[in-house]
Amino acid sequence: MLNRFLEWSFQRKADKIQKKTLQIINLAPSEDWIETIVEVHPMRQVFWMTIVQLCVFGSMLLAFWVIHALVN
């Protein structure tokens, strides 16, 4: 009985670690974080998604600049 419990416990921990590792490798946010966005006021959603879009756009501009610097 104790062996089954320990196996179940270790398997559960291994599954959580594997899921978290895949999220990190794929650069995917955790599902809990995404679900909290839905619970936030719509104006705050707009604010935070604007910040995210600006960060993505800024990283794109930086990547273009670095690629241009490396090619020339």
N, C-alpha and C positions, 0 to 999 in steps of 0.2 A: 504494500500500500504506500509506504513511504517512498519507495523507488519510483512508483508511477507519478507521485506528486512531484518529486524532484525532476524527473524527466519532463513532465508537463511544464514546470516552472522554467527550466533551462531552455526548452523549446520556445516558450513564449518570449523570453528575453532575447533569444537569438533572432526570432522573427522581428521583434521591435528594432533591434540593431541593424538587421538587414534592410528593413524598410527605411530607416533613418539614413543609412549609408547610400541607398539608391536615391533618396531625395537630395542629398548633398552632391552626389556625382552628377545628377541631372539638373542641378541648380533649381529644383522645384521647392517651393515653399511648403511648409507643413499644412495639412488640411485644416487644422484647428485655426491657423492664422487666417486662412481664406474665409472660413465660416464666420469669423468675427467681423469681417468687412460688411457682411450682409446685415449684421445687427446694428451697425453704426448709422447715424443720421445721414440722409442722402447728401447734404451739403458737405459733411466731413468726408464722405466717399469721394466726392468731386475733388476736394482739396488734396486728399492723399493720392488719388490716381493722377492728378496733375503733377504732383511732385515726382511720382514714379515715371511718368512720361518725360519730364524734364531730365531726369537722371539717365534714362535710356537714350534720349536725344543727345545729351552731353557726351555719353560714352561713345556714341556713334561718331560724333564730330572728332573726338579725341582719336578714335581708331582711324578715321580718314586722314587726320593730320600725321599720325605715326606712319601709316602706309605711304603717304606722299613723301615724308622725310626719308623713308628707307629706299624708295624707288629712285628718287633724284639723287 
